Amino acid sequence: MDNNQFYPKPDNNMILAIFTTLCCCLPIGIYAIIKANDVNKFYMMQQYDMAVNAASDAKKWCFIGIGVGLAFQIIYLIFYAIVALS
């Protein structure tokens, strides 16, 4: 009997991880993609708890990458404004 029929597959947040990689922060985004891929791997191996943990890790790293990317953009804009106004 397949145990996965009782548990829905958790959202792997792959689209958010790809967005983070392309638009915000490449290294953190790549790590988020790896964690998002782990969700599918763990779910297929019928390790539901590990799949849920990997899904939450992927989401966490996506938000960290977006935050880091936005912080760098804000710092860049402030620096550019200071240089342009000087």
PDB file of N, CA, C and O in Angstrom:
ATOM      1  N   MET A   1       0.840  -1.176   0.000  1.00  0.00           N
ATOM      2  CA  MET A   1       0.000   0.000   0.000  1.00  0.00           C
ATOM      3  C   MET A   1       0.889   1.245   0.000  1.00  0.00           C
ATOM      4  O   MET A   1       1.903   1.289   0.697  1.00  0.00           O
ATOM      5  N   ASP A   2       0.516   2.227  -0.762  1.00  0.00           N
ATOM      6  CA  ASP A   2       1.288   3.451  -0.896  1.00  0.00           C
ATOM      7  C   ASP A   2       0.890   4.426   0.204  1.00  0.00           C
ATOM      8  O   ASP A   2      -0.266   4.843   0.282  1.00  0.00           O
ATOM      9  N   ASN A   3       1.848   4.788   1.052  1.00  0.00           N
ATOM     10  CA  ASN A   3       1.557   5.709   2.147  1.00  0.00           C
ATOM     11  C   ASN A   3       1.326   7.132   1.670  1.00  0.00           C
ATOM     12  O   ASN A   3       0.709   7.925   2.383  1.00  0.00           O
ATOM     13  N   ASN A   4       1.811   7.478   0.470  1.00  0.00           N
ATOM     14  CA  ASN A   4       1.655   8.839  -0.022  1.00  0.00           C
ATOM     15  C   ASN A   4       0.214   9.174  -0.350  1.00  0.00           C
ATOM     16  O   ASN A   4      -0.125  10.350  -0.481  1.00  0.00           O
ATOM     17  N   GLN A   5      -0.633   8.185  -0.483  1.00  0.00           N
ATOM     18  CA  GLN A   5      -2.024   8.481  -0.793  1.00  0.00           C
ATOM     19  C   GLN A   5      -2.726   9.150   0.386  1.00  0.00           C
ATOM     20  O   GLN A   5      -3.776   9.767   0.205  1.00  0.00           O
ATOM     21  N   PHE A   6      -2.168   9.039   1.581  1.00  0.00           N
ATOM     22  CA  PHE A   6      -2.770   9.640   2.757  1.00  0.00           C
ATOM     23  C   PHE A   6      -2.264  11.054   3.026  1.00  0.00           C
ATOM     24  O   PHE A   6      -2.904  11.814   3.753  1.00  0.00           O
ATOM     25  N   TYR A   7      -1.138  11.402   2.453  1.00  0.00           N
ATOM     26  CA  TYR A   7      -0.533  12.701   2.703  1.00  0.00           C
ATOM     27  C   TYR A   7      -0.448  13.486   1.392  1.00  0.00           C
ATOM     28  O   TYR A   7       0.070  12.979   0.397  1.00  0.00           O
ATOM     29  N   PRO A   8      -0.952  14.714   1.392  1.00  0.00           N
ATOM     30  CA  PRO A   8      -0.783  15.525   0.181  1.00  0.00           C
ATOM     31  C   PRO A   8       0.671  15.968   0.049  1.00  0.00           C
ATOM     32  O   PRO A   8       1.368  16.166   1.045  1.00  0.00           O
ATOM     33  N   LYS A   9       1.107  16.117  -1.177  1.00  0.00           N
ATOM     34  CA  LYS A   9       2.488  16.545  -1.418  1.00  0.00           C
ATOM     35  C   LYS A   9       2.623  18.006  -1.008  1.00  0.00           C
ATOM     36  O   LYS A   9       1.840  18.844  -1.456  1.00  0.00           O
ATOM     37  N   PRO A  10       3.606  18.329  -0.158  1.00  0.00           N
ATOM     38  CA  PRO A  10       3.780  19.728   0.246  1.00  0.00           C
ATOM     39  C   PRO A  10       4.258  20.576  -0.936  1.00  0.00           C
ATOM     40  O   PRO A  10       4.924  20.080  -1.845  1.00  0.00           O
ATOM     41  N   ASP A  11       3.907  21.850  -0.901  1.00  0.00           N
ATOM     42  CA  ASP A  11       4.349  22.772  -1.943  1.00  0.00           C
ATOM     43  C   ASP A  11       5.864  22.907  -1.856  1.00  0.00           C
ATOM     44  O   ASP A  11       6.405  23.209  -0.792  1.00  0.00           O
ATOM     45  N   ASN A  12       6.544  22.685  -2.968  1.00  0.00           N
ATOM     46  CA  ASN A  12       8.000  22.721  -2.937  1.00  0.00           C
ATOM     47  C   ASN A  12       8.572  24.125  -3.124  1.00  0.00           C
ATOM     48  O   ASN A  12       9.782  24.304  -2.987  1.00  0.00           O
ATOM     49  N   ASN A  13       7.752  25.118  -3.429  1.00  0.00           N
ATOM     50  CA  ASN A  13       8.188  26.512  -3.569  1.00  0.00           C
ATOM     51  C   ASN A  13       9.240  26.690  -4.660  1.00  0.00           C
ATOM     52  O   ASN A  13      10.092  27.573  -4.557  1.00  0.00           O
ATOM     53  N   MET A  14       9.191  25.863  -5.699  1.00  0.00           N
ATOM     54  CA  MET A  14      10.188  25.926  -6.760  1.00  0.00           C
ATOM     55  C   MET A  14      10.105  27.238  -7.533  1.00  0.00           C
ATOM     56  O   MET A  14      11.140  27.802  -7.889  1.00  0.00           O
ATOM     57  N   ILE A  15       8.905  27.735  -7.800  1.00  0.00           N
ATOM     58  CA  ILE A  15       8.769  28.979  -8.554  1.00  0.00           C
ATOM     59  C   ILE A  15       9.367  30.145  -7.767  1.00  0.00           C
ATOM     60  O   ILE A  15      10.049  30.997  -8.338  1.00  0.00           O
ATOM     61  N   LEU A  16       9.115  30.182  -6.471  1.00  0.00           N
ATOM     62  CA  LEU A  16       9.694  31.218  -5.631  1.00  0.00           C
ATOM     63  C   LEU A  16      11.213  31.102  -5.577  1.00  0.00           C
ATOM     64  O   LEU A  16      11.913  32.114  -5.559  1.00  0.00           O
ATOM     65  N   ALA A  17      11.724  29.879  -5.550  1.00  0.00           N
ATOM     66  CA  ALA A  17      13.172  29.669  -5.532  1.00  0.00           C
ATOM     67  C   ALA A  17      13.807  30.122  -6.844  1.00  0.00           C
ATOM     68  O   ALA A  17      14.885  30.718  -6.834  1.00  0.00           O
ATOM     69  N   ILE A  18      13.156  29.849  -7.967  1.00  0.00           N
ATOM     70  CA  ILE A  18      13.679  30.290  -9.260  1.00  0.00           C
ATOM     71  C   ILE A  18      13.634  31.814  -9.349  1.00  0.00           C
ATOM     72  O   ILE A  18      14.578  32.429  -9.845  1.00  0.00           O
ATOM     73  N   PHE A  19      12.553  32.428  -8.879  1.00  0.00           N
ATOM     74  CA  PHE A  19      12.468  33.888  -8.852  1.00  0.00           C
ATOM     75  C   PHE A  19      13.601  34.473  -8.013  1.00  0.00           C
ATOM     76  O   PHE A  19      14.239  35.444  -8.419  1.00  0.00           O
ATOM     77  N   THR A  20      13.849  33.886  -6.849  1.00  0.00           N
ATOM     78  CA  THR A  20      14.926  34.363  -5.979  1.00  0.00           C
ATOM     79  C   THR A  20      16.266  34.263  -6.688  1.00  0.00           C
ATOM     80  O   THR A  20      17.089  35.173  -6.587  1.00  0.00           O
ATOM     81  N   THR A  21      16.494  33.171  -7.403  1.00  0.00           N
ATOM     82  CA  THR A  21      17.751  32.972  -8.100  1.00  0.00           C
ATOM     83  C   THR A  21      17.925  33.988  -9.217  1.00  0.00           C
ATOM     84  O   THR A  21      18.999  34.572  -9.361  1.00  0.00           O
ATOM     85  N   LEU A  22      16.896  34.201 -10.000  1.00  0.00           N
ATOM     86  CA  LEU A  22      17.021  35.069 -11.168  1.00  0.00           C
ATOM     87  C   LEU A  22      16.997  36.555 -10.826  1.00  0.00           C
ATOM     88  O   LEU A  22      17.675  37.346 -11.481  1.00  0.00           O
ATOM     89  N   CYS A  23      16.234  36.942  -9.820  1.00  0.00           N
ATOM     90  CA  CYS A  23      16.010  38.368  -9.582  1.00  0.00           C
ATOM     91  C   CYS A  23      16.667  38.928  -8.323  1.00  0.00           C
ATOM     92  O   CYS A  23      16.844  40.142  -8.221  1.00  0.00           O
ATOM     93  N   CYS A  24      17.024  38.100  -7.385  1.00  0.00           N
ATOM     94  CA  CYS A  24      17.438  38.655  -6.095  1.00  0.00           C
ATOM     95  C   CYS A  24      18.863  38.287  -5.703  1.00  0.00           C
ATOM     96  O   CYS A  24      19.732  39.155  -5.638  1.00  0.00           O
ATOM     97  N   CYS A  25      19.103  37.034  -5.449  1.00  0.00           N
ATOM     98  CA  CYS A  25      20.398  36.621  -4.907  1.00  0.00           C
ATOM     99  C   CYS A  25      20.733  35.223  -5.428  1.00  0.00           C
ATOM    100  O   CYS A  25      20.119  34.235  -5.025  1.00  0.00           O
ATOM    101  N   LEU A  26      21.700  35.157  -6.313  1.00  0.00           N
ATOM    102  CA  LEU A  26      22.021  33.907  -6.989  1.00  0.00           C
ATOM    103  C   LEU A  26      22.438  32.776  -6.040  1.00  0.00           C
ATOM    104  O   LEU A  26      21.845  31.700  -6.121  1.00  0.00           O
ATOM    105  N   PRO A  27      23.415  32.951  -5.152  1.00  0.00           N
ATOM    106  CA  PRO A  27      23.836  31.804  -4.322  1.00  0.00           C
ATOM    107  C   PRO A  27      22.742  31.283  -3.391  1.00  0.00           C
ATOM    108  O   PRO A  27      22.568  30.073  -3.249  1.00  0.00           O
ATOM    109  N   ILE A  28      22.014  32.186  -2.766  1.00  0.00           N
ATOM    110  CA  ILE A  28      20.943  31.754  -1.861  1.00  0.00           C
ATOM    111  C   ILE A  28      19.810  31.124  -2.661  1.00  0.00           C
ATOM    112  O   ILE A  28      19.189  30.164  -2.206  1.00  0.00           O
ATOM    113  N   GLY A  29      19.537  31.658  -3.847  1.00  0.00           N
ATOM    114  CA  GLY A  29      18.501  31.097  -4.705  1.00  0.00           C
ATOM    115  C   GLY A  29      18.826  29.692  -5.159  1.00  0.00           C
ATOM    116  O   GLY A  29      17.941  28.839  -5.230  1.00  0.00           O
ATOM    117  N   ILE A  30      20.088  29.442  -5.467  1.00  0.00           N
ATOM    118  CA  ILE A  30      20.485  28.091  -5.871  1.00  0.00           C
ATOM    119  C   ILE A  30      20.277  27.114  -4.717  1.00  0.00           C
ATOM    120  O   ILE A  30      19.810  25.994  -4.924  1.00  0.00           O
ATOM    121  N   TYR A  31      20.619  27.533  -3.512  1.00  0.00           N
ATOM    122  CA  TYR A  31      20.401  26.671  -2.355  1.00  0.00           C
ATOM    123  C   TYR A  31      18.906  26.418  -2.138  1.00  0.00           C
ATOM    124  O   TYR A  31      18.506  25.316  -1.761  1.00  0.00           O
ATOM    125  N   ALA A  32      18.091  27.440  -2.378  1.00  0.00           N
ATOM    126  CA  ALA A  32      16.644  27.282  -2.248  1.00  0.00           C
ATOM    127  C   ALA A  32      16.109  26.305  -3.294  1.00  0.00           C
ATOM    128  O   ALA A  32      15.200  25.527  -3.002  1.00  0.00           O
ATOM    129  N   ILE A  33      16.661  26.335  -4.511  1.00  0.00           N
ATOM    130  CA  ILE A  33      16.254  25.381  -5.548  1.00  0.00           C
ATOM    131  C   ILE A  33      16.614  23.959  -5.131  1.00  0.00           C
ATOM    132  O   ILE A  33      15.830  23.033  -5.338  1.00  0.00           O
ATOM    133  N   ILE A  34      17.779  23.787  -4.553  1.00  0.00           N
ATOM    134  CA  ILE A  34      18.195  22.458  -4.088  1.00  0.00           C
ATOM    135  C   ILE A  34      17.230  21.950  -3.004  1.00  0.00           C
ATOM    136  O   ILE A  34      16.825  20.787  -3.027  1.00  0.00           O
ATOM    137  N   LYS A  35      16.867  22.825  -2.058  1.00  0.00           N
ATOM    138  CA  LYS A  35      15.931  22.423  -1.010  1.00  0.00           C
ATOM    139  C   LYS A  35      14.551  22.130  -1.590  1.00  0.00           C
ATOM    140  O   LYS A  35      13.874  21.205  -1.140  1.00  0.00           O
ATOM    141  N   ALA A  36      14.127  22.916  -2.592  1.00  0.00           N
ATOM    142  CA  ALA A  36      12.826  22.673  -3.227  1.00  0.00           C
ATOM    143  C   ALA A  36      12.822  21.334  -3.953  1.00  0.00           C
ATOM    144  O   ALA A  36      11.804  20.642  -3.975  1.00  0.00           O
ATOM    145  N   ASN A  37      13.943  20.971  -4.541  1.00  0.00           N
ATOM    146  CA  ASN A  37      14.045  19.677  -5.212  1.00  0.00           C
ATOM    147  C   ASN A  37      14.034  18.527  -4.204  1.00  0.00           C
ATOM    148  O   ASN A  37      13.548  17.436  -4.505  1.00  0.00           O
ATOM    149  N   ASP A  38      14.564  18.772  -3.022  1.00  0.00           N
ATOM    150  CA  ASP A  38      14.548  17.745  -1.974  1.00  0.00           C
ATOM    151  C   ASP A  38      13.131  17.385  -1.543  1.00  0.00           C
ATOM    152  O   ASP A  38      12.879  16.260  -1.113  1.00  0.00           O
ATOM    153  N   VAL A  39      12.204  18.339  -1.656  1.00  0.00           N
ATOM    154  CA  VAL A  39      10.815  18.057  -1.287  1.00  0.00           C
ATOM    155  C   VAL A  39      10.288  16.892  -2.119  1.00  0.00           C
ATOM    156  O   VAL A  39       9.715  15.946  -1.578  1.00  0.00           O
ATOM    157  N   ASN A  40      10.481  16.963  -3.428  1.00  0.00           N
ATOM    158  CA  ASN A  40      10.010  15.888  -4.310  1.00  0.00           C
ATOM    159  C   ASN A  40      10.716  14.568  -4.000  1.00  0.00           C
ATOM    160  O   ASN A  40      10.092  13.507  -3.982  1.00  0.00           O
ATOM    161  N   LYS A  41      12.012  14.649  -3.759  1.00  0.00           N
ATOM    162  CA  LYS A  41      12.786  13.438  -3.476  1.00  0.00           C
ATOM    163  C   LYS A  41      12.292  12.747  -2.211  1.00  0.00           C
ATOM    164  O   LYS A  41      12.076  11.535  -2.207  1.00  0.00           O
ATOM    165  N   PHE A  42      12.113  13.513  -1.142  1.00  0.00           N
ATOM    166  CA  PHE A  42      11.658  12.927   0.118  1.00  0.00           C
ATOM    167  C   PHE A  42      10.233  12.407   0.007  1.00  0.00           C
ATOM    168  O   PHE A  42       9.905  11.368   0.579  1.00  0.00           O
ATOM    169  N   TYR A  43       9.387  13.120  -0.721  1.00  0.00           N
ATOM    170  CA  TYR A  43       7.999  12.673  -0.869  1.00  0.00           C
ATOM    171  C   TYR A  43       7.937  11.351  -1.631  1.00  0.00           C
ATOM    172  O   TYR A  43       7.157  10.467  -1.275  1.00  0.00           O
ATOM    173  N   MET A  44       8.743  11.213  -2.662  1.00  0.00           N
ATOM    174  CA  MET A  44       8.746   9.959  -3.425  1.00  0.00           C
ATOM    175  C   MET A  44       9.332   8.799  -2.616  1.00  0.00           C
ATOM    176  O   MET A  44       9.002   7.640  -2.865  1.00  0.00           O
ATOM    177  N   MET A  45      10.197   9.110  -1.651  1.00  0.00           N
ATOM    178  CA  MET A  45      10.751   8.064  -0.784  1.00  0.00           C
ATOM    179  C   MET A  45       9.852   7.814   0.427  1.00  0.00           C
ATOM    180  O   MET A  45      10.233   7.086   1.343  1.00  0.00           O
ATOM    181  N   GLN A  46       8.650   8.420   0.434  1.00  0.00           N
ATOM    182  CA  GLN A  46       7.654   8.257   1.489  1.00  0.00           C
ATOM    183  C   GLN A  46       8.147   8.743   2.851  1.00  0.00           C
ATOM    184  O   GLN A  46       7.798   8.178   3.888  1.00  0.00           O
ATOM    185  N   GLN A  47       8.946   9.777   2.831  1.00  0.00           N
ATOM    186  CA  GLN A  47       9.406  10.416   4.062  1.00  0.00           C
ATOM    187  C   GLN A  47       8.715  11.776   4.160  1.00  0.00           C
ATOM    188  O   GLN A  47       9.307  12.816   3.872  1.00  0.00           O
ATOM    189  N   TYR A  48       7.457  11.739   4.572  1.00  0.00           N
ATOM    190  CA  TYR A  48       6.615  12.924   4.540  1.00  0.00           C
ATOM    191  C   TYR A  48       7.131  14.030   5.456  1.00  0.00           C
ATOM    192  O   TYR A  48       7.115  15.199   5.070  1.00  0.00           O
ATOM    193  N   ASP A  49       7.585  13.687   6.659  1.00  0.00           N
ATOM    194  CA  ASP A  49       8.087  14.704   7.584  1.00  0.00           C
ATOM    195  C   ASP A  49       9.310  15.416   7.023  1.00  0.00           C
ATOM    196  O   ASP A  49       9.445  16.631   7.163  1.00  0.00           O
ATOM    197  N   MET A  50      10.191  14.667   6.396  1.00  0.00           N
ATOM    198  CA  MET A  50      11.372  15.278   5.772  1.00  0.00           C
ATOM    199  C   MET A  50      10.975  16.175   4.611  1.00  0.00           C
ATOM    200  O   MET A  50      11.594  17.217   4.396  1.00  0.00           O
ATOM    201  N   ALA A  51       9.950  15.783   3.859  1.00  0.00           N
ATOM    202  CA  ALA A  51       9.467  16.611   2.744  1.00  0.00           C
ATOM    203  C   ALA A  51       8.892  17.922   3.256  1.00  0.00           C
ATOM    204  O   ALA A  51       9.127  18.975   2.663  1.00  0.00           O
ATOM    205  N   VAL A  52       8.147  17.868   4.342  1.00  0.00           N
ATOM    206  CA  VAL A  52       7.584  19.097   4.922  1.00  0.00           C
ATOM    207  C   VAL A  52       8.703  20.003   5.439  1.00  0.00           C
ATOM    208  O   VAL A  52       8.650  21.220   5.258  1.00  0.00           O
ATOM    209  N   ASN A  53       9.712  19.415   6.080  1.00  0.00           N
ATOM    210  CA  ASN A  53      10.847  20.210   6.564  1.00  0.00           C
ATOM    211  C   ASN A  53      11.612  20.842   5.408  1.00  0.00           C
ATOM    212  O   ASN A  53      12.010  22.004   5.492  1.00  0.00           O
ATOM    213  N   ALA A  54      11.819  20.093   4.337  1.00  0.00           N
ATOM    214  CA  ALA A  54      12.517  20.641   3.176  1.00  0.00           C
ATOM    215  C   ALA A  54      11.706  21.757   2.533  1.00  0.00           C
ATOM    216  O   ALA A  54      12.278  22.738   2.059  1.00  0.00           O
ATOM    217  N   ALA A  55      10.393  21.626   2.507  1.00  0.00           N
ATOM    218  CA  ALA A  55       9.539  22.677   1.944  1.00  0.00           C
ATOM    219  C   ALA A  55       9.632  23.956   2.769  1.00  0.00           C
ATOM    220  O   ALA A  55       9.711  25.051   2.212  1.00  0.00           O
ATOM    221  N   SER A  56       9.624  23.824   4.080  1.00  0.00           N
ATOM    222  CA  SER A  56       9.735  25.025   4.919  1.00  0.00           C
ATOM    223  C   SER A  56      11.127  25.636   4.818  1.00  0.00           C
ATOM    224  O   SER A  56      11.267  26.858   4.867  1.00  0.00           O
ATOM    225  N   ASP A  57      12.165  24.800   4.676  1.00  0.00           N
ATOM    226  CA  ASP A  57      13.519  25.319   4.478  1.00  0.00           C
ATOM    227  C   ASP A  57      13.635  26.064   3.150  1.00  0.00           C
ATOM    228  O   ASP A  57      14.257  27.124   3.081  1.00  0.00           O
ATOM    229  N   ALA A  58      13.044  25.515   2.109  1.00  0.00           N
ATOM    230  CA  ALA A  58      13.086  26.172   0.799  1.00  0.00           C
ATOM    231  C   ALA A  58      12.414  27.535   0.871  1.00  0.00           C
ATOM    232  O   ALA A  58      12.936  28.516   0.340  1.00  0.00           O
ATOM    233  N   LYS A  59      11.269  27.599   1.519  1.00  0.00           N
ATOM    234  CA  LYS A  59      10.556  28.875   1.644  1.00  0.00           C
ATOM    235  C   LYS A  59      11.360  29.864   2.474  1.00  0.00           C
ATOM    236  O   LYS A  59      11.437  31.047   2.140  1.00  0.00           O
ATOM    237  N   LYS A  60      11.960  29.375   3.559  1.00  0.00           N
ATOM    238  CA  LYS A  60      12.769  30.235   4.420  1.00  0.00           C
ATOM    239  C   LYS A  60      13.935  30.833   3.638  1.00  0.00           C
ATOM    240  O   LYS A  60      14.194  32.034   3.728  1.00  0.00           O
ATOM    241  N   TRP A  61      14.647  29.990   2.864  1.00  0.00           N
ATOM    242  CA  TRP A  61      15.793  30.483   2.116  1.00  0.00           C
ATOM    243  C   TRP A  61      15.381  31.400   0.973  1.00  0.00           C
ATOM    244  O   TRP A  61      16.139  32.294   0.596  1.00  0.00           O
ATOM    245  N   CYS A  62      14.199  31.192   0.420  1.00  0.00           N
ATOM    246  CA  CYS A  62      13.693  32.118  -0.606  1.00  0.00           C
ATOM    247  C   CYS A  62      13.504  33.499  -0.011  1.00  0.00           C
ATOM    248  O   CYS A  62      13.933  34.493  -0.598  1.00  0.00           O
ATOM    249  N   PHE A  63      12.872  33.571   1.140  1.00  0.00           N
ATOM    250  CA  PHE A  63      12.634  34.871   1.771  1.00  0.00           C
ATOM    251  C   PHE A  63      13.939  35.523   2.212  1.00  0.00           C
ATOM    252  O   PHE A  63      14.074  36.744   2.130  1.00  0.00           O
ATOM    253  N   ILE A  64      14.896  34.734   2.677  1.00  0.00           N
ATOM    254  CA  ILE A  64      16.203  35.284   3.028  1.00  0.00           C
ATOM    255  C   ILE A  64      16.875  35.864   1.783  1.00  0.00           C
ATOM    256  O   ILE A  64      17.428  36.963   1.832  1.00  0.00           O
ATOM    257  N   GLY A  65      16.830  35.134   0.673  1.00  0.00           N
ATOM    258  CA  GLY A  65      17.427  35.617  -0.571  1.00  0.00           C
ATOM    259  C   GLY A  65      16.767  36.880  -1.088  1.00  0.00           C
ATOM    260  O   GLY A  65      17.447  37.789  -1.564  1.00  0.00           O
ATOM    261  N   ILE A  66      15.442  36.943  -0.996  1.00  0.00           N
ATOM    262  CA  ILE A  66      14.733  38.147  -1.424  1.00  0.00           C
ATOM    263  C   ILE A  66      15.111  39.324  -0.527  1.00  0.00           C
ATOM    264  O   ILE A  66      15.315  40.435  -1.017  1.00  0.00           O
ATOM    265  N   GLY A  67      15.205  39.093   0.770  1.00  0.00           N
ATOM    266  CA  GLY A  67      15.607  40.153   1.694  1.00  0.00           C
ATOM    267  C   GLY A  67      17.011  40.651   1.438  1.00  0.00           C
ATOM    268  O   GLY A  67      17.254  41.858   1.446  1.00  0.00           O
ATOM    269  N   VAL A  68      17.943  39.734   1.210  1.00  0.00           N
ATOM    270  CA  VAL A  68      19.324  40.119   0.919  1.00  0.00           C
ATOM    271  C   VAL A  68      19.393  40.894  -0.393  1.00  0.00           C
ATOM    272  O   VAL A  68      20.090  41.905  -0.485  1.00  0.00           O
ATOM    273  N   GLY A  69      18.674  40.425  -1.402  1.00  0.00           N
ATOM    274  CA  GLY A  69      18.660  41.116  -2.687  1.00  0.00           C
ATOM    275  C   GLY A  69      18.098  42.521  -2.579  1.00  0.00           C
ATOM    276  O   GLY A  69      18.648  43.460  -3.153  1.00  0.00           O
ATOM    277  N   LEU A  70      16.993  42.669  -1.839  1.00  0.00           N
ATOM    278  CA  LEU A  70      16.419  44.002  -1.646  1.00  0.00           C
ATOM    279  C   LEU A  70      17.350  44.908  -0.853  1.00  0.00           C
ATOM    280  O   LEU A  70      17.467  46.095  -1.159  1.00  0.00           O
ATOM    281  N   ALA A  71      18.007  44.365   0.153  1.00  0.00           N
ATOM    282  CA  ALA A  71      18.947  45.165   0.947  1.00  0.00           C
ATOM    283  C   ALA A  71      20.090  45.675   0.072  1.00  0.00           C
ATOM    284  O   ALA A  71      20.470  46.842   0.171  1.00  0.00           O
ATOM    285  N   PHE A  72      20.640  44.815  -0.783  1.00  0.00           N
ATOM    286  CA  PHE A  72      21.716  45.248  -1.671  1.00  0.00           C
ATOM    287  C   PHE A  72      21.225  46.295  -2.669  1.00  0.00           C
ATOM    288  O   PHE A  72      21.953  47.234  -2.989  1.00  0.00           O
ATOM    289  N   GLN A  73      20.007  46.139  -3.158  1.00  0.00           N
ATOM    290  CA  GLN A  73      19.454  47.136  -4.088  1.00  0.00           C
ATOM    291  C   GLN A  73      19.279  48.486  -3.401  1.00  0.00           C
ATOM    292  O   GLN A  73      19.582  49.518  -3.999  1.00  0.00           O
ATOM    293  N   ILE A  74      18.805  48.499  -2.180  1.00  0.00           N
ATOM    294  CA  ILE A  74      18.623  49.750  -1.444  1.00  0.00           C
ATOM    295  C   ILE A  74      19.969  50.412  -1.175  1.00  0.00           C
ATOM    296  O   ILE A  74      20.112  51.622  -1.354  1.00  0.00           O
ATOM    297  N   ILE A  75      20.947  49.635  -0.750  1.00  0.00           N
ATOM    298  CA  ILE A  75      22.289  50.180  -0.517  1.00  0.00           C
ATOM    299  C   ILE A  75      22.862  50.730  -1.811  1.00  0.00           C
ATOM    300  O   ILE A  75      23.473  51.799  -1.808  1.00  0.00           O
ATOM    301  N   TYR A  76      22.675  50.019  -2.919  1.00  0.00           N
ATOM    302  CA  TYR A  76      23.171  50.489  -4.211  1.00  0.00           C
ATOM    303  C   TYR A  76      22.510  51.800  -4.613  1.00  0.00           C
ATOM    304  O   TYR A  76      23.189  52.717  -5.076  1.00  0.00           O
ATOM    305  N   LEU A  77      21.197  51.902  -4.441  1.00  0.00           N
ATOM    306  CA  LEU A  77      20.494  53.131  -4.807  1.00  0.00           C
ATOM    307  C   LEU A  77      20.923  54.309  -3.938  1.00  0.00           C
ATOM    308  O   LEU A  77      21.069  55.423  -4.440  1.00  0.00           O
ATOM    309  N   ILE A  78      21.126  54.081  -2.653  1.00  0.00           N
ATOM    310  CA  ILE A  78      21.605  55.149  -1.771  1.00  0.00           C
ATOM    311  C   ILE A  78      23.002  55.581  -2.193  1.00  0.00           C
ATOM    312  O   ILE A  78      23.274  56.777  -2.290  1.00  0.00           O
ATOM    313  N   PHE A  79      23.884  54.631  -2.443  1.00  0.00           N
ATOM    314  CA  PHE A  79      25.235  54.961  -2.882  1.00  0.00           C
ATOM    315  C   PHE A  79      25.223  55.727  -4.202  1.00  0.00           C
ATOM    316  O   PHE A  79      25.946  56.710  -4.365  1.00  0.00           O
ATOM    317  N   TYR A  80      24.399  55.270  -5.140  1.00  0.00           N
ATOM    318  CA  TYR A  80      24.302  55.935  -6.435  1.00  0.00           C
ATOM    319  C   TYR A  80      23.759  57.350  -6.290  1.00  0.00           C
ATOM    320  O   TYR A  80      24.232  58.262  -6.967  1.00  0.00           O
ATOM    321  N   ALA A  81      22.779  57.546  -5.421  1.00  0.00           N
ATOM    322  CA  ALA A  81      22.239  58.887  -5.204  1.00  0.00           C
ATOM    323  C   ALA A  81      23.265  59.811  -4.588  1.00  0.00           C
ATOM    324  O   ALA A  81      23.342  60.983  -4.955  1.00  0.00           O
ATOM    325  N   ILE A  82      24.061  59.299  -3.651  1.00  0.00           N
ATOM    326  CA  ILE A  82      25.110  60.122  -3.025  1.00  0.00           C
ATOM    327  C   ILE A  82      26.151  60.511  -4.056  1.00  0.00           C
ATOM    328  O   ILE A  82      26.565  61.669  -4.097  1.00  0.00           O
ATOM    329  N   VAL A  83      26.579  59.594  -4.874  1.00  0.00           N
ATOM    330  CA  VAL A  83      27.583  59.876  -5.894  1.00  0.00           C
ATOM    331  C   VAL A  83      27.027  60.825  -6.962  1.00  0.00           C
ATOM    332  O   VAL A  83      27.726  61.736  -7.406  1.00  0.00           O
ATOM    333  N   ALA A  84      25.784  60.616  -7.369  1.00  0.00           N
ATOM    334  CA  ALA A  84      25.193  61.444  -8.413  1.00  0.00           C
ATOM    335  C   ALA A  84      24.954  62.881  -7.924  1.00  0.00           C
ATOM    336  O   ALA A  84      25.046  63.819  -8.716  1.00  0.00           O
ATOM    337  N   LEU A  85      24.655  63.062  -6.658  1.00  0.00           N
ATOM    338  CA  LEU A  85      24.392  64.395  -6.131  1.00  0.00           C
ATOM    339  C   LEU A  85      25.638  65.136  -5.702  1.00  0.00           C
ATOM    340  O   LEU A  85      25.571  66.325  -5.390  1.00  0.00           O
ATOM    341  N   SER A  86      26.763  64.467  -5.680  1.00  0.00           N
ATOM    342  CA  SER A  86      28.016  65.103  -5.260  1.00  0.00           C
ATOM    343  C   SER A  86      28.620  65.940  -6.359  1.00  0.00           C
ATOM    344  O   SER A  86      29.677  66.542  -6.167  1.00  0.00           O
TER     345      SER A  86
END
